Amino acid sequence: MTDLFNDKLVVVTGGTGALGTAIAQHVLDLGGRVAIPAFDQSDADRSKLASDDRVTISVSGDLADEPSATRFYDEHAAGLWASIHVAGGFAYAPIADADTAVFEQQLRMNATTCYTCCRAAIRHMRDTGSGGRIVNVAAKPALHPHEGANMAAYTASKSAVVGLTGALAEEVKPDAIWVSAVVPSIMDTPTNRTAMPDADHVKWPSVAEVAETACWLASPANKVTRAALVPVYGKS
């Protein structure tokens, strides 16, 4: 263990899923503390980190609902240093099968949750007067839209995350708040292996590898990198 985070508080949304758990664990390994918003109690109960006394897990409800997101940060983010936004969802759906309800759902899960959490995090970071770090999670098709065939709604929602990242990075730089995003390709998770059993899984980045990049961007060691869209593709 190193003390890269030196007991600093990091919020990790989506912190009970595969990537979120890897990020939260890496923050802990680097000497930080973690606050995780859970959608409901069953989501909270599945966390592998609940027994760690440096982890706070609290049921927040739907983070796309701004009062819910604001309440979580108000109750659990005093002295916030970094906020890493993993919460979201995926829909594989050709446009013929994806009506506007699917499109709106993807925007809500991926773009709106990112917006509400960025907004709440920035307010708390400004209160500390010490700056901070925000790391969003986009996706490879957001930078290469032609790879988003048959998942246009998902691609559009992650493209919104890319736009939000760049705009906020410029807006909050006077506050010494650096905003960037990691941009994963397909990651090596049990769910993805099950969904694509014939793929070359060795080419996919692991969640631990993606977590390392996200945590460096979120750390105090990142002195100058902001507005970055960092590909984490591995060999894929």
Steps between C-alpha positions, in 0.01 A plus 500: 500500500606858435348818639436664165151608614615566858159440663320717244132426433398367159141439389463207259158477338418156368740383768335160548548388139806342342683817396375706794618239750843487333529879516387517862744225598785679326420824683515306827828337400638849441401623844169669429147481637198414286131592501275289277137582415291183456180495296314293760574271794561194283755702306666603825500141628693369199801721566820313573637799689226557758708364788786748447482777759627749241197437278158659538217345299163670512177446308457806282228396258521605137791741446327636190255656744680818601361522856621143562848573370520828690388335824766229472781751452367727774491211746819315404737730311620757753863580416470332160819471294393293197187361340520213249181438304454138395122471545320431175351232281527334161247413232583298190212588272482567126302816437210301355460341844586808706222751538540838667442337838828307455677817387371699796588218739860493377530877525362489853721215619825621344483874433256629760657310789840635395363855488327490839805351670741744335280786616480378859871416513609837366295682761669306781848541351447874474399502866836351600695759304766236433407396149428141410467245223207366299536193280212396276467170316425526129532215247698432184201547263465856632835580335451261206125513427520254212572235765162576654293328233202321657544700820433854383316600818789388720754668271311828505473494880874442543571771242310735730737400780794594276351841426419561865855410601659749263265784583531459877877464482520855368227637725647390832873536430511828699396293803792257445249224430634278221232315299595214271359167382619148443375347177491120525451252221323177590639396838581153621214424737307178565189658347681595180666161472159334529347733242792454254642152564681483164680834532873527561476592868875542535476821297254660740629723781427373848296710741808525721699653214226753424478577873871585514458765232185645655661519843811674372284768335309535829809516719693801634794372294315623191623857509421621149287255301146618438249482212662167411310220330729211580460185289524179702468250219770244572554306178138526390 
